[in-house]
Amino acid sequence: MAFTVARGRIKRGELSKRSGCNMETIRYYEKIGLLPARGRTDGGHRLYGPADQARRGFILRGRELGFSIDELRSLLSLVDSNAYTCGEVLALTQSHLDSIREKITDLRRLEVMLSEVSAKCQGGDVPECPIIDALQDAE
């Protein structure tokens, strides 16, 4: 049974189903203003058109790429203004990429530290554990 209604508009449940995005997440995006909150029909349903569906896709893809809510808000603000330049989008994307690179560096450092601590542990049934000792001495 299709939930599609007149003019390509769909109900929130169908929007959720098509995108694999939880209905609560869609509600959250509406609440924080990333998605416009649609009025209700006489039957009490919110209906979403193709532009809403595309915007939801943009938001989900942005989240998959690690953009924060604030970064997405900035990108969407540029798009909504219809006056953005590719350079403005590039600047936001480069800033995000710099942040990702910092996180990767931090994760590599963390990996080395955990590998070193783990290598000192022989497992077993003794209560002394170099991993616990390292965590307690982390000051």
TIVO-2410 file (N, C-alpha, C; in nm, 3 decimals):
# residues 139
REC num residu      c1      c2      c3 atome chaine
REC   1      M   0.085  -0.118   0.000     N      A
REC   1      M   0.000   0.000   0.000    CA      A
REC   1      M   0.089   0.124   0.000     C      A
REC   2      A   0.070   0.212  -0.092     N      A
REC   2      A   0.150   0.334  -0.102    CA      A
REC   2      A   0.091   0.442  -0.014     C      A
REC   3      F   0.179   0.521   0.047     N      A
REC   3      F   0.136   0.630   0.131    CA      A
REC   3      F   0.144   0.763   0.058     C      A
REC   4      T   0.179   0.759  -0.067     N      A
REC   4      T   0.193   0.881  -0.144    CA      A
REC   4      T   0.056   0.948  -0.159     C      A
REC   5      V   0.055   1.076  -0.144     N      A
REC   5      V  -0.069   1.151  -0.160    CA      A
REC   5      V  -0.051   1.254  -0.270     C      A
REC   6      A  -0.148   1.337  -0.289     N      A
REC   6      A  -0.149   1.433  -0.399    CA      A
REC   6      A  -0.020   1.514  -0.408     C      A
REC   7      R   0.020   1.541  -0.531     N      A
REC   7      R   0.134   1.626  -0.565    CA      A
REC   7      R   0.267   1.578  -0.506     C      A
REC   8      G   0.287   1.449  -0.494     N      A
REC   8      G   0.415   1.396  -0.449    CA      A
REC   8      G   0.443   1.415  -0.302     C      A
REC   9      R   0.341   1.449  -0.225     N      A
REC   9      R   0.360   1.469  -0.082    CA      A
REC   9      R   0.341   1.335  -0.011     C      A
REC  10      I   0.422   1.314   0.090     N      A
REC  10      I   0.415   1.190   0.166    CA      A
REC  10      I   0.406   1.219   0.315     C      A
REC  11      K   0.357   1.122   0.388     N      A
REC  11      K   0.346   1.135   0.533    CA      A
REC  11      K   0.483   1.114   0.597     C      A
REC  12      R   0.495   1.157   0.722     N      A
REC  12      R   0.622   1.145   0.795    CA      A
REC  12      R   0.669   1.000   0.802     C      A
REC  13      G   0.578   0.908   0.825     N      A
REC  13      G   0.616   0.767   0.833    CA      A
REC  13      G   0.678   0.717   0.705     C      A
REC  14      E   0.623   0.759   0.592     N      A
REC  14      E   0.679   0.720   0.462    CA      A
REC  14      E   0.813   0.788   0.439     C      A
REC  15      L   0.823   0.913   0.480     N      A
REC  15      L   0.951   0.985   0.470    CA      A
REC  15      L   1.057   0.910   0.549     C      A
REC  16      S   1.021   0.867   0.668     N      A
REC  16      S   1.111   0.791   0.753    CA      A
REC  16      S   1.150   0.658   0.687     C      A
REC  17      K   1.053   0.590   0.635     N      A
REC  17      K   1.075   0.459   0.572    CA      A
REC  17      K   1.166   0.471   0.450     C      A
REC  18      R   1.140   0.569   0.367     N      A
REC  18      R   1.219   0.587   0.244    CA      A
REC  18      R   1.364   0.621   0.274     C      A
REC  19      S   1.386   0.693   0.382     N      A
REC  19      S   1.521   0.739   0.411    CA      A
REC  19      S   1.596   0.649   0.507     C      A
REC  20      G   1.523   0.561   0.576     N      A
REC  20      G   1.588   0.483   0.681    CA      A
REC  20      G   1.619   0.567   0.802     C      A
REC  21      C   1.555   0.681   0.812     N      A
REC  21      C   1.576   0.775   0.921    CA      A
REC  21      C   1.460   0.763   1.018     C      A
REC  22      N   1.491   0.745   1.144     N      A
REC  22      N   1.390   0.732   1.247    CA      A
REC  22      N   1.296   0.852   1.248     C      A
REC  23      M   1.168   0.826   1.275     N      A
REC  23      M   1.070   0.936   1.280    CA      A
REC  23      M   1.105   1.037   1.388     C      A
REC  24      E   1.161   0.991   1.499     N      A
REC  24      E   1.201   1.083   1.606    CA      A
REC  24      E   1.314   1.174   1.559     C      A
REC  25      T   1.400   1.122   1.474     N      A
REC  25      T   1.509   1.204   1.421    CA      A
REC  25      T   1.452   1.312   1.330     C      A
REC  26      I   1.353   1.277   1.250     N      A
REC  26      I   1.287   1.377   1.164    CA      A
REC  26      I   1.222   1.483   1.251     C      A
REC  27      R   1.154   1.441   1.357     N      A
REC  27      R   1.092   1.538   1.449    CA      A
REC  27      R   1.199   1.629   1.510     C      A
REC  28      Y   1.311   1.569   1.548     N      A
REC  28      Y   1.421   1.647   1.607    CA      A
REC  28      Y   1.472   1.751   1.508     C      A
REC  29      Y   1.494   1.710   1.383     N      A
REC  29      Y   1.541   1.804   1.282    CA      A
REC  29      Y   1.442   1.917   1.259     C      A
REC  30      E   1.313   1.887   1.272     N      A
REC  30      E   1.212   1.992   1.264    CA      A
REC  30      E   1.222   2.085   1.385     C      A
REC  31      K   1.236   2.026   1.502     N      A
REC  31      K   1.240   2.104   1.626    CA      A
REC  31      K   1.356   2.203   1.626     C      A
REC  32      I   1.471   2.160   1.575     N      A
REC  32      I   1.588   2.248   1.575    CA      A
REC  32      I   1.599   2.334   1.449     C      A
REC  33      G   1.501   2.320   1.359     N      A
REC  33      G   1.493   2.407   1.243    CA      A
REC  33      G   1.570   2.364   1.120     C      A
REC  34      L   1.627   2.245   1.118     N      A
REC  34      L   1.695   2.200   0.996    CA      A
REC  34      L   1.593   2.162   0.889     C      A
REC  35      L   1.485   2.101   0.931     N      A
REC  35      L   1.373   2.072   0.842    CA      A
REC  35      L   1.257   2.163   0.881     C      A
REC  36      P   1.187   2.216   0.783     N      A
REC  36      P   1.071   2.299   0.818    CA      A
REC  36      P   0.961   2.211   0.877     C      A
REC  37      A   0.897   2.258   0.982     N      A
REC  37      A   0.785   2.186   1.041    CA      A
REC  37      A   0.663   2.214   0.954     C      A
REC  38      R   0.604   2.113   0.904     N      A
REC  38      R   0.488   2.127   0.816    CA      A
REC  38      R   0.359   2.128   0.898     C      A
REC  39      G   0.263   2.204   0.850     N      A
REC  39      G   0.132   2.204   0.913    CA      A
REC  39      G   0.065   2.069   0.895     C      A
REC  40      R  -0.042   2.050   0.966     N      A
REC  40      R  -0.113   1.923   0.960    CA      A
REC  40      R  -0.232   1.932   0.866     C      A
REC  41      T  -0.263   1.819   0.805     N      A
REC  41      T  -0.382   1.810   0.722    CA      A
REC  41      T  -0.504   1.799   0.813     C      A
REC  42      D  -0.621   1.800   0.754     N      A
REC  42      D  -0.744   1.782   0.832    CA      A
REC  42      D  -0.742   1.648   0.905     C      A
REC  43      G  -0.672   1.552   0.848     N      A
REC  43      G  -0.660   1.419   0.910    CA      A
REC  43      G  -0.550   1.412   1.016     C      A
REC  44      G  -0.480   1.523   1.037     N      A
REC  44      G  -0.378   1.528   1.141    CA      A
REC  44      G  -0.239   1.483   1.098     C      A
REC  45      H  -0.218   1.467   0.968     N      A
REC  45      H  -0.088   1.421   0.918    CA      A
REC  45      H  -0.003   1.538   0.868     C      A
REC  46      R   0.126   1.527   0.888     N      A
REC  46      R   0.218   1.622   0.827    CA      A
REC  46      R   0.256   1.564   0.691     C      A
REC  47      L   0.259   1.649   0.590     N      A
REC  47      L   0.292   1.604   0.456    CA      A
REC  47      L   0.419   1.672   0.408     C      A
REC  48      Y   0.503   1.594   0.344     N      A
REC  48      Y   0.634   1.641   0.298    CA      A
REC  48      Y   0.643   1.626   0.147     C      A
REC  49      G   0.683   1.734   0.083     N      A
REC  49      G   0.697   1.735  -0.062    CA      A
REC  49      G   0.838   1.699  -0.105     C      A
REC  50      P   0.861   1.699  -0.236     N      A
REC  50      P   0.994   1.664  -0.289    CA      A
REC  50      P   1.107   1.751  -0.234     C      A
REC  51      A   1.083   1.879  -0.214     N      A
REC  51      A   1.188   1.965  -0.159    CA      A
REC  51      A   1.224   1.924  -0.017     C      A
REC  52      D   1.123   1.887   0.062     N      A
REC  52      D   1.148   1.840   0.199    CA      A
REC  52      D   1.228   1.710   0.196     C      A
REC  53      Q   1.193   1.625   0.103     N      A
REC  53      Q   1.262   1.497   0.092    CA      A
REC  53      Q   1.408   1.516   0.051     C      A
REC  54      A   1.431   1.609  -0.041     N      A
REC  54      A   1.569   1.638  -0.083    CA      A
REC  54      A   1.648   1.698   0.032     C      A
REC  55      R   1.586   1.788   0.108     N      A
REC  55      R   1.654   1.851   0.222    CA      A
REC  55      R   1.688   1.747   0.327     C      A
REC  56      R   1.595   1.657   0.355     N      A
REC  56      R   1.621   1.549   0.450    CA      A
REC  56      R   1.739   1.465   0.402     C      A
REC  57      G   1.744   1.436   0.272     N      A
REC  57      G   1.857   1.361   0.216    CA      A
REC  57      G   1.988   1.435   0.234     C      A
REC  58      F   1.987   1.565   0.211     N      A
REC  58      F   2.104   1.649   0.230    CA      A
REC  58      F   2.153   1.641   0.374     C      A
REC  59      I   2.060   1.653   0.468     N      A
REC  59      I   2.095   1.649   0.610    CA      A
REC  59      I   2.154   1.512   0.647     C      A
REC  60      L   2.090   1.406   0.603     N      A
REC  60      L   2.138   1.272   0.638    CA      A
REC  60      L   2.276   1.245   0.577     C      A
REC  61      R   2.295   1.286   0.453     N      A
REC  61      R   2.426   1.265   0.389    CA      A
REC  61      R   2.532   1.348   0.460     C      A
REC  62      G   2.497   1.470   0.498     N      A
REC  62      G   2.590   1.554   0.572    CA      A
REC  62      G   2.629   1.491   0.704     C      A
REC  63      R   2.531   1.433   0.773     N      A
REC  63      R   2.561   1.367   0.901    CA      A
REC  63      R   2.650   1.245   0.878     C      A
REC  64      E   2.626   1.170   0.769     N      A
REC  64      E   2.713   1.056   0.736    CA      A
REC  64      E   2.856   1.101   0.714     C      A
REC  65      L   2.873   1.220   0.660     N      A
REC  65      L   3.007   1.275   0.635    CA      A
REC  65      L   3.066   1.343   0.757     C      A
REC  66      G   2.993   1.338   0.868     N      A
REC  66      G   3.045   1.388   0.994    CA      A
REC  66      G   3.022   1.536   1.021     C      A
REC  67      F   2.944   1.603   0.938     N      A
REC  67      F   2.916   1.743   0.964    CA      A
REC  67      F   2.831   1.753   1.091     C      A
REC  68      S   2.866   1.848   1.175     N      A
REC  68      S   2.788   1.872   1.296    CA      A
REC  68      S   2.657   1.940   1.259     C      A
REC  69      I   2.567   1.945   1.355     N      A
REC  69      I   2.440   2.015   1.334    CA      A
REC  69      I   2.467   2.162   1.299     C      A
REC  70      D   2.559   2.225   1.371     N      A
REC  70      D   2.590   2.366   1.343    CA      A
REC  70      D   2.650   2.385   1.204     C      A
REC  71      E   2.736   2.292   1.164     N      A
REC  71      E   2.794   2.301   1.030    CA      A
REC  71      E   2.686   2.284   0.924     C      A
REC  72      L   2.595   2.189   0.946     N      A
REC  72      L   2.485   2.170   0.852    CA      A
REC  72      L   2.395   2.293   0.849     C      A
REC  73      R   2.371   2.350   0.965     N      A
REC  73      R   2.289   2.472   0.972    CA      A
REC  73      R   2.354   2.582   0.886     C      A
REC  74      S   2.486   2.594   0.894     N      A
REC  74      S   2.556   2.695   0.814    CA      A
REC  74      S   2.545   2.665   0.664     C      A
REC  75      L   2.565   2.539   0.628     N      A
REC  75      L   2.552   2.501   0.487    CA      A
REC  75      L   2.411   2.526   0.436     C      A
REC  76      L   2.312   2.485   0.514     N      A
REC  76      L   2.173   2.504   0.472    CA      A
REC  76      L   2.137   2.652   0.465     C      A
REC  77      S   2.195   2.731   0.552     N      A
REC  77      S   2.171   2.875   0.549    CA      A
REC  77      S   2.222   2.934   0.418     C      A
REC  78      L   2.338   2.887   0.375     N      A
REC  78      L   2.392   2.932   0.247    CA      A
REC  78      L   2.300   2.890   0.132     C      A
REC  79      V   2.259   2.764   0.135     N      A
REC  79      V   2.171   2.712   0.029    CA      A
REC  79      V   2.038   2.788   0.029     C      A
REC  80      D   1.981   2.809   0.146     N      A
REC  80      D   1.852   2.877   0.157    CA      A
REC  80      D   1.858   3.021   0.109     C      A
REC  81      S   1.974   3.084   0.120     N      A
REC  81      S   1.987   3.223   0.078    CA      A
REC  81      S   1.987   3.237  -0.074     C      A
REC  82      N   2.012   3.127  -0.143     N      A
REC  82      N   2.024   3.127  -0.290    CA      A
REC  82      N   2.130   3.225  -0.339     C      A
REC  83      A   2.221   3.262  -0.253     N      A
REC  83      A   2.324   3.357  -0.291    CA      A
REC  83      A   2.463   3.308  -0.248     C      A
REC  84      Y   2.477   3.178  -0.232     N      A
REC  84      Y   2.605   3.125  -0.187    CA      A
REC  84      Y   2.702   3.112  -0.303     C      A
REC  85      T   2.829   3.111  -0.267     N      A
REC  85      T   2.932   3.086  -0.367    CA      A
REC  85      T   2.997   2.952  -0.336     C      A
REC  86      C   3.056   2.896  -0.435     N      A
REC  86      C   3.127   2.770  -0.416    CA      A
REC  86      C   3.241   2.789  -0.317     C      A
REC  87      G   3.300   2.908  -0.317     N      A
REC  87      G   3.408   2.938  -0.223    CA      A
REC  87      G   3.362   2.934  -0.079     C      A
REC  88      E   3.240   2.983  -0.052     N      A
REC  88      E   3.186   2.978   0.085    CA      A
REC  88      E   3.164   2.834   0.130     C      A
REC  89      V   3.112   2.754   0.040     N      A
REC  89      V   3.089   2.611   0.072    CA      A
REC  89      V   3.223   2.542   0.093     C      A
REC  90      L   3.319   2.573   0.009     N      A
REC  90      L   3.453   2.516   0.022    CA      A
REC  90      L   3.515   2.552   0.157     C      A
REC  91      A   3.501   2.676   0.198     N      A
REC  91      A   3.558   2.720   0.326    CA      A
REC  91      A   3.498   2.640   0.442     C      A
REC  92      L   3.367   2.621   0.442     N      A
REC  92      L   3.303   2.541   0.548    CA      A
REC  92      L   3.350   2.396   0.542     C      A
REC  93      T   3.361   2.344   0.422     N      A
REC  93      T   3.404   2.205   0.406    CA      A
REC  93      T   3.549   2.187   0.449     C      A
REC  94      Q   3.635   2.282   0.413     N      A
REC  94      Q   3.776   2.274   0.454    CA      A
REC  94      Q   3.789   2.279   0.605     C      A
REC  95      S   3.711   2.362   0.669     N      A
REC  95      S   3.713   2.370   0.815    CA      A
REC  95      S   3.673   2.235   0.875     C      A
REC  96      H   3.572   2.174   0.819     N      A
REC  96      H   3.527   2.043   0.866    CA      A
REC  96      H   3.637   1.938   0.842     C      A
REC  97      L   3.700   1.943   0.726     N      A
REC  97      L   3.808   1.850   0.694    CA      A
REC  97      L   3.925   1.867   0.789     C      A
REC  98      D   3.959   1.989   0.824     N      A
REC  98      D   4.066   2.015   0.922    CA      A
REC  98      D   4.032   1.950   1.056     C      A
REC  99      S   3.907   1.963   1.097     N      A
REC  99      S   3.862   1.903   1.223    CA      A
REC  99      S   3.873   1.750   1.217     C      A
REC 100      I   3.836   1.692   1.106     N      A
REC 100      I   3.846   1.547   1.089    CA      A
REC 100      I   3.992   1.503   1.097     C      A
REC 101      R   4.080   1.578   1.033     N      A
REC 101      R   4.222   1.543   1.036    CA      A
REC 101      R   4.279   1.549   1.177     C      A
REC 102      E   4.234   1.648   1.256     N      A
REC 102      E   4.277   1.657   1.396    CA      A
REC 102      E   4.229   1.535   1.474     C      A
REC 103      K   4.106   1.494   1.450     N      A
REC 103      K   4.051   1.377   1.518    CA      A
REC 103      K   4.128   1.251   1.480     C      A
REC 104      I   4.163   1.239   1.353     N      A
REC 104      I   4.241   1.123   1.309    CA      A
REC 104      I   4.375   1.119   1.379     C      A
REC 105      T   4.441   1.234   1.389     N      A
REC 105      T   4.570   1.242   1.460    CA      A
REC 105      T   4.553   1.201   1.605     C      A
REC 106      D   4.449   1.251   1.670     N      A
REC 106      D   4.422   1.215   1.809    CA      A
REC 106      D   4.394   1.065   1.823     C      A
REC 107      L   4.319   1.009   1.729     N      A
REC 107      L   4.288   0.866   1.735    CA      A
REC 107      L   4.412   0.780   1.714     C      A
REC 108      R   4.501   0.823   1.627     N      A
REC 108      R   4.626   0.748   1.606    CA      A
REC 108      R   4.712   0.750   1.733     C      A
REC 109      R   4.717   0.867   1.798     N      A
REC 109      R   4.791   0.878   1.923    CA      A
REC 109      R   4.729   0.787   2.030     C      A
REC 110      L   4.598   0.787   2.036     N      A
REC 110      L   4.526   0.702   2.130    CA      A
REC 110      L   4.552   0.555   2.102     C      A
REC 111      E   4.554   0.518   1.975     N      A
REC 111      E   4.581   0.380   1.937    CA      A
REC 111      E   4.719   0.335   1.986     C      A
REC 112      V   4.819   0.420   1.968     N      A
REC 112      V   4.954   0.387   2.011    CA      A
REC 112      V   4.957   0.368   2.163     C      A
REC 113      M   4.895   0.462   2.235     N      A
REC 113      M   4.895   0.455   2.381    CA      A
REC 113      M   4.827   0.327   2.429     C      A
REC 114      L   4.712   0.295   2.372     N      A
REC 114      L   4.640   0.174   2.414    CA      A
REC 114      L   4.714   0.047   2.375     C      A
REC 115      S   4.779   0.049   2.262     N      A
REC 115      S   4.859  -0.067   2.220    CA      A
REC 115      S   4.975  -0.091   2.316     C      A
REC 116      E   5.041   0.018   2.357     N      A
REC 116      E   5.152   0.005   2.451    CA      A
REC 116      E   5.105  -0.048   2.586     C      A
REC 117      V   4.996   0.004   2.635     N      A
REC 117      V   4.943  -0.041   2.764    CA      A
REC 117      V   4.896  -0.187   2.755     C      A
REC 118      S   4.828  -0.220   2.646     N      A
REC 118      S   4.779  -0.357   2.628    CA      A
REC 118      S   4.893  -0.458   2.618     C      A
REC 119      A   5.004  -0.416   2.557     N      A
REC 119      A   5.118  -0.506   2.541    CA      A
REC 119      A   5.180  -0.543   2.675     C      A
REC 120      K   5.161  -0.458   2.776     N      A
REC 120      K   5.215  -0.484   2.909    CA      A
REC 120      K   5.128  -0.582   2.989     C      A
REC 121      C   5.008  -0.606   2.940     N      A
REC 121      C   4.913  -0.691   3.013    CA      A
REC 121      C   4.919  -0.834   2.958     C      A
REC 122      Q   4.929  -0.930   3.049     N      A
REC 122      Q   4.934  -1.070   3.008    CA      A
REC 122      Q   4.801  -1.141   3.029     C      A
REC 123      G   4.699  -1.067   3.072     N      A
REC 123      G   4.570  -1.130   3.097    CA      A
REC 123      G   4.580  -1.218   3.220     C      A
REC 124      G   4.511  -1.324   3.219     N      A
REC 124      G   4.519  -1.417   3.330    CA      A
REC 124      G   4.421  -1.386   3.442     C      A
REC 125      D   4.441  -1.458   3.552     N      A
REC 125      D   4.347  -1.451   3.664    CA      A
REC 125      D   4.399  -1.372   3.783     C      A
REC 126      V   4.506  -1.298   3.764     N      A
REC 126      V   4.560  -1.220   3.876    CA      A
REC 126      V   4.489  -1.086   3.884     C      A
REC 127      P   4.475  -1.030   4.002     N      A
REC 127      P   4.404  -0.902   4.014    CA      A
REC 127      P   4.488  -0.782   3.969     C      A
REC 128      E   4.621  -0.797   3.960     N      A
REC 128      E   4.705  -0.686   3.917    CA      A
REC 128      E   4.694  -0.673   3.765     C      A
REC 129      C   4.668  -0.550   3.722     N      A
REC 129      C   4.651  -0.530   3.578    CA      A
REC 129      C   4.717  -0.399   3.537     C      A
REC 130      P   4.815  -0.405   3.446     N      A
REC 130      P   4.882  -0.283   3.402    CA      A
REC 130      P   4.789  -0.184   3.331     C      A
REC 131      I   4.680  -0.233   3.275     N      A
REC 131      I   4.585  -0.143   3.209    CA      A
REC 131      I   4.516  -0.056   3.314     C      A
REC 132      I   4.471  -0.121   3.422     N      A
REC 132      I   4.407  -0.047   3.532    CA      A
REC 132      I   4.507   0.050   3.592     C      A
REC 133      D   4.631   0.003   3.611     N      A
REC 133      D   4.735   0.091   3.667    CA      A
REC 133      D   4.757   0.213   3.579     C      A
REC 134      A   4.761   0.194   3.448     N      A
REC 134      A   4.782   0.306   3.356    CA      A
REC 134      A   4.665   0.405   3.360     C      A
REC 135      L   4.544   0.351   3.374     N      A
REC 135      L   4.429   0.439   3.381    CA      A
REC 135      L   4.427   0.518   3.512     C      A
REC 136      Q   4.470   0.456   3.619     N      A
REC 136      Q   4.474   0.524   3.748    CA      A
REC 136      Q   4.586   0.627   3.754     C      A
REC 137      D   4.694   0.604   3.679     N      A
REC 137      D   4.807   0.696   3.680    CA      A
REC 137      D   4.796   0.803   3.571     C      A
REC 138      A   4.681   0.817   3.510     N      A
REC 138      A   4.664   0.907   3.395    CA      A
REC 138      A   4.667   1.054   3.432     C      A
REC 139      E   4.687   1.088   3.555     N      A
REC 139      E   4.689   1.229   3.596    CA      A
REC 139      E   4.811   1.290   3.545     C      A
***
